[in-house]
Amino acid sequence: MACPDENTLRKVTLGDEAAFAQLYNYYKNPALRFSISLLKDEEEAENMTQDLFLKIWMRRAQIKPDQNFSSYLFTCLRNMAFDHFKKMEKSEQMRMHYMDMMKAYAEDEKEEKERRLNMVQTAVDSLSVKRKMILRLNIEEGKSYQEIAEFLRISKNTVKNQLVKAKQLLRDKVDFAVG
């Protein structure tokens, strides 16, 4: 296939699709090879090459038939590759910034969780021995009021009352510390 000449380029600038097809068919493989050599990514290179020819068609009126089209085409591809690399770098920087923010947020969350656990532990430690035992049997071991009552040899009502009072004291102390 012969290299598209000045006449073919003039036809392209006037919107001749057959002339553009001739231009495309002549330059598509060299343009693709050049793009692959720059990007090292065949799929991205194919996309870039297609984008280039689309831009050339959209801006066909700006083509200067008397100038070196080959040089123009490969300069455009090189510039598109540079823009691609800049976009990739910016994207990577944004991703790193996002990851840093997520790490900071996770650390803040961890510190807040530890602070709350310490607050609850301090509140639990302030309970009487009996209330603390009833609370732990109920919450940590999952025992029912009846099981706790039998284990401690107290009434089921006492267990219930002690749990209600213990939980209320904890709520008050935690709410006071948070507020």
C-alpha positions as a Markdown table, in Angstrom:
| # | Residue | x | y | z |
|---|---|---|---|---|
| 1 | Met | 0.0 | 0.0 | 0.0 |
| 2 | Ala | 1.4 | 3.4 | -1.0 |
| 3 | Cys | 2.0 | 6.1 | 1.5 |
| 4 | Pro | -1.0 | 8.6 | 1.4 |
| 5 | Asp | 0.1 | 11.6 | -0.5 |
| 6 | Glu | -0.7 | 15.3 | -0.2 |
| 7 | Asn | -3.8 | 14.8 | -2.5 |
| 8 | Thr | -5.2 | 12.1 | -0.2 |
| 9 | Leu | -4.6 | 14.3 | 2.9 |
| 10 | Arg | -6.5 | 17.1 | 1.1 |
| 11 | Lys | -9.4 | 14.8 | 0.5 |
| 12 | Val | -9.4 | 13.8 | 4.2 |
| 13 | Thr | -9.6 | 17.5 | 5.2 |
| 14 | Leu | -12.7 | 17.8 | 3.0 |
| 15 | Gly | -14.4 | 14.8 | 4.7 |
| 16 | Asp | -13.7 | 12.1 | 2.2 |
| 17 | Glu | -14.2 | 8.8 | 4.1 |
| 18 | Ala | -12.5 | 6.7 | 1.5 |
| 19 | Ala | -9.4 | 8.8 | 1.7 |
| 20 | Phe | -9.5 | 8.6 | 5.5 |
| 21 | Ala | -9.9 | 4.8 | 5.3 |
| 22 | Gln | -6.8 | 4.7 | 3.1 |
| 23 | Leu | -4.9 | 6.9 | 5.7 |
| 24 | Tyr | -6.1 | 4.7 | 8.5 |
| 25 | Asn | -5.2 | 1.4 | 6.8 |
| 26 | Tyr | -1.7 | 2.7 | 6.0 |
| 27 | Tyr | -0.9 | 4.1 | 9.5 |
| 28 | Lys | -2.9 | 1.9 | 11.9 |
| 29 | Asn | -0.3 | -0.9 | 12.4 |
| 30 | Pro | 2.8 | 1.4 | 12.7 |
| 31 | Ala | 0.8 | 3.6 | 15.1 |
| 32 | Leu | -0.3 | 0.6 | 17.2 |
| 33 | Arg | 3.3 | -0.8 | 17.3 |
| 34 | Phe | 4.6 | 2.7 | 18.4 |
| 35 | Ser | 1.8 | 2.9 | 21.1 |
| 36 | Ile | 2.7 | -0.6 | 22.4 |
| 37 | Ser | 6.3 | 0.3 | 22.6 |
| 38 | Leu | 5.5 | 3.4 | 24.7 |
| 39 | Leu | 2.8 | 2.0 | 26.9 |
| 40 | Lys | 3.8 | -1.7 | 27.2 |
| 41 | Asp | 0.1 | -2.5 | 27.4 |
| 42 | Glu | -1.4 | -3.8 | 24.2 |
| 43 | Glu | -5.1 | -3.2 | 25.1 |
| 44 | Glu | -4.4 | 0.4 | 26.2 |
| 45 | Ala | -2.3 | 0.9 | 23.1 |
| 46 | Glu | -5.2 | -0.2 | 20.9 |
| 47 | Asn | -7.5 | 2.2 | 22.7 |
| 48 | Met | -5.1 | 5.0 | 22.3 |
| 49 | Thr | -4.6 | 4.3 | 18.6 |
| 50 | Gln | -8.3 | 4.2 | 18.0 |
| 51 | Asp | -8.7 | 7.5 | 20.0 |
| 52 | Leu | -6.0 | 9.1 | 17.9 |
| 53 | Phe | -7.7 | 8.2 | 14.6 |
| 54 | Leu | -11.0 | 9.4 | 15.9 |
| 55 | Lys | -9.4 | 12.7 | 16.9 |
| 56 | Ile | -7.8 | 13.0 | 13.5 |
| 57 | Trp | -11.2 | 12.5 | 11.8 |
| 58 | Met | -12.9 | 15.0 | 14.1 |
| 59 | Arg | -10.1 | 17.6 | 13.5 |
| 60 | Arg | -9.5 | 16.7 | 9.9 |
| 61 | Ala | -9.9 | 20.3 | 8.8 |
| 62 | Gln | -6.8 | 21.2 | 10.8 |
| 63 | Ile | -4.6 | 18.8 | 8.9 |
| 64 | Lys | -1.9 | 20.5 | 6.8 |
| 65 | Pro | -1.5 | 18.3 | 3.7 |
| 66 | Asp | 1.7 | 20.0 | 2.7 |
| 67 | Gln | 3.4 | 19.0 | 6.0 |
| 68 | Asn | 4.8 | 15.7 | 7.2 |
| 69 | Phe | 1.6 | 13.8 | 8.3 |
| 70 | Ser | 3.7 | 10.8 | 9.7 |
| 71 | Ser | 5.6 | 13.1 | 12.0 |
| 72 | Tyr | 2.3 | 14.7 | 13.1 |
| 73 | Leu | 0.7 | 11.4 | 13.8 |
| 74 | Phe | 3.6 | 10.0 | 15.9 |
| 75 | Thr | 4.0 | 13.2 | 17.8 |
| 76 | Cys | 0.3 | 13.1 | 18.7 |
| 77 | Leu | 0.7 | 9.5 | 19.8 |
| 78 | Arg | 3.7 | 10.4 | 21.9 |
| 79 | Asn | 1.8 | 13.3 | 23.5 |
| 80 | Met | -1.2 | 11.1 | 24.2 |
| 81 | Ala | 1.1 | 8.5 | 25.9 |
| 82 | Phe | 2.6 | 11.3 | 28.1 |
| 83 | Asp | -0.9 | 12.4 | 29.0 |
| 84 | His | -1.8 | 8.8 | 29.8 |
| 85 | Phe | 1.3 | 8.5 | 32.1 |
| 86 | Lys | 0.5 | 11.7 | 33.9 |
| 87 | Lys | -3.1 | 10.6 | 34.4 |
| 88 | Met | -1.8 | 7.2 | 35.7 |
| 89 | Glu | 0.6 | 9.0 | 38.1 |
| 90 | Lys | -2.2 | 11.3 | 39.4 |
| 91 | Ser | -4.5 | 8.3 | 39.8 |
| 92 | Glu | -1.8 | 6.5 | 41.8 |
| 93 | Gln | -1.2 | 9.5 | 43.9 |
| 94 | Met | -5.0 | 9.8 | 44.6 |
| 95 | Arg | -5.1 | 6.1 | 45.4 |
| 96 | Met | -2.2 | 6.4 | 47.8 |
| 97 | His | -3.8 | 9.5 | 49.4 |
| 98 | Tyr | -7.0 | 7.6 | 49.8 |
| 99 | Met | -5.2 | 4.6 | 51.4 |
| 100 | Asp | -3.3 | 6.9 | 53.8 |
| 101 | Met | -6.6 | 8.5 | 54.8 |
| 102 | Met | -8.2 | 5.1 | 55.3 |
| 103 | Lys | -5.3 | 4.0 | 57.5 |
| 104 | Ala | -5.5 | 7.2 | 59.6 |
| 105 | Tyr | -9.3 | 6.6 | 59.9 |
| 106 | Ala | -8.8 | 3.0 | 60.9 |
| 107 | Glu | -6.2 | 4.1 | 63.5 |
| 108 | Asp | -8.6 | 6.7 | 64.9 |
| 109 | Glu | -11.4 | 4.2 | 65.0 |
| 110 | Lys | -9.1 | 1.7 | 66.8 |
| 111 | Glu | -8.1 | 4.4 | 69.3 |
| 112 | Glu | -11.7 | 5.4 | 69.8 |
| 113 | Lys | -12.7 | 1.8 | 70.3 |
| 114 | Glu | -9.9 | 1.2 | 72.8 |
| 115 | Arg | -11.0 | 4.4 | 74.7 |
| 116 | Arg | -14.6 | 3.2 | 74.8 |
| 117 | Leu | -13.5 | -0.3 | 76.0 |
| 118 | Asn | -11.4 | 1.3 | 78.7 |
| 119 | Met | -14.3 | 3.5 | 79.7 |
| 120 | Val | -16.7 | 0.5 | 79.9 |
| 121 | Gln | -14.0 | -1.5 | 81.8 |
| 122 | Thr | -13.5 | 1.3 | 84.3 |
| 123 | Ala | -17.3 | 1.5 | 84.8 |
| 124 | Val | -17.6 | -2.3 | 85.3 |
| 125 | Asp | -14.7 | -2.2 | 87.8 |
| 126 | Ser | -16.6 | 0.5 | 89.8 |
| 127 | Leu | -19.5 | -1.9 | 90.3 |
| 128 | Ser | -19.9 | -3.9 | 93.5 |
| 129 | Val | -18.4 | -7.4 | 93.5 |
| 130 | Lys | -21.9 | -9.0 | 93.5 |
| 131 | Arg | -23.2 | -6.8 | 90.6 |
| 132 | Lys | -20.0 | -7.3 | 88.7 |
| 133 | Met | -20.3 | -11.1 | 89.1 |
| 134 | Ile | -24.0 | -11.1 | 88.0 |
| 135 | Leu | -23.2 | -8.9 | 85.0 |
| 136 | Arg | -20.3 | -11.1 | 83.9 |
| 137 | Leu | -22.3 | -14.3 | 84.3 |
| 138 | Asn | -25.1 | -12.9 | 82.2 |
| 139 | Ile | -23.1 | -11.1 | 79.5 |
| 140 | Glu | -19.8 | -13.1 | 79.2 |
| 141 | Glu | -21.1 | -16.5 | 79.9 |
| 142 | Gly | -24.7 | -16.0 | 78.6 |
| 143 | Lys | -26.4 | -17.5 | 81.7 |
| 144 | Ser | -30.0 | -16.9 | 82.2 |
| 145 | Tyr | -31.5 | -15.1 | 85.3 |
| 146 | Gln | -32.5 | -18.6 | 86.7 |
| 147 | Glu | -29.0 | -20.1 | 86.1 |
| 148 | Ile | -27.3 | -17.1 | 87.9 |
| 149 | Ala | -29.8 | -17.3 | 90.7 |
| 150 | Glu | -29.1 | -21.0 | 91.3 |
| 151 | Phe | -25.4 | -20.5 | 90.9 |
| 152 | Leu | -25.2 | -17.7 | 93.5 |
| 153 | Arg | -28.1 | -19.1 | 95.6 |
| 154 | Ile | -30.1 | -15.9 | 95.4 |
| 155 | Ser | -33.6 | -15.2 | 94.0 |
| 156 | Lys | -34.2 | -14.7 | 90.3 |
| 157 | Asn | -35.8 | -11.3 | 91.2 |
| 158 | Thr | -32.5 | -10.2 | 92.9 |
| 159 | Val | -30.6 | -11.2 | 89.8 |
| 160 | Lys | -32.9 | -9.2 | 87.6 |
| 161 | Asn | -32.8 | -6.2 | 89.9 |
| 162 | Gln | -29.0 | -6.3 | 90.2 |
| 163 | Leu | -28.6 | -6.5 | 86.5 |
| 164 | Val | -31.0 | -3.6 | 85.8 |
| 165 | Lys | -29.1 | -1.5 | 88.4 |
| 166 | Ala | -25.7 | -2.5 | 87.0 |
| 167 | Lys | -26.6 | -1.7 | 83.4 |
| 168 | Gln | -28.1 | 1.6 | 84.5 |
| 169 | Leu | -25.0 | 2.6 | 86.4 |
| 170 | Leu | -22.8 | 1.6 | 83.4 |
| 171 | Arg | -25.0 | 3.6 | 81.0 |
| 172 | Asp | -24.9 | 6.6 | 83.3 |
| 173 | Lys | -21.1 | 6.4 | 83.7 |
| 174 | Val | -20.4 | 5.9 | 80.0 |
| 175 | Asp | -22.9 | 8.6 | 78.9 |
| 176 | Phe | -21.3 | 11.0 | 81.5 |
| 177 | Ala | -17.8 | 10.2 | 80.2 |
| 178 | Val | -18.8 | 10.6 | 76.5 |
| 179 | Gly | -20.9 | 13.8 | 77.1 |
